[in-house]
Amino acid sequence: MKKSLPIGVLVGCFVGGLVYRYLLSDWFVTAAITALYSGIGYFLVAYDISLLCGDEQFSFQDTYDRLGHTISLFGVSIGPWVPIEYVDFQLSETAGVLILTTGIVAYLVILSAAQSRQAKST
């Protein structure tokens, strides 16, 4: 766990640095992306969470639960496009908004998986 935080910060700085260098030279957006991806990197390393496969999946047995989950995922998937559609963004700004929104969703899913693993270990 002691190495998890520095590795997480390195991941965040790497992603933030790429965004700042190639997409947006706005320090405020870059700081948000760097902090967000630092948290993602920390929890991935600290709790050994796999991004592509794992036992933390959302599955529902009830038909209405599955339908509600499907509708919600559709809303999450088109949500980042809302500000892009109504604000005159450049291509680099659009990519920055997508990276930030994807990070927010990924962070919440990874945080949930980390809390689940923490609860199972105690």
Secondary structure, DSSP 8 states (H G I E B T S, - for coil): -TTHHHHHHHHHHHHHHHHHHHT---HHHHHHHHHHHHHHHHHHHHTT--SS--S-----SSHHHHHHHHHHHHHHHHTTHHHHHHTT--HHHHHHHHHHHHHHHHHHHHHHHHHHHHHHH-
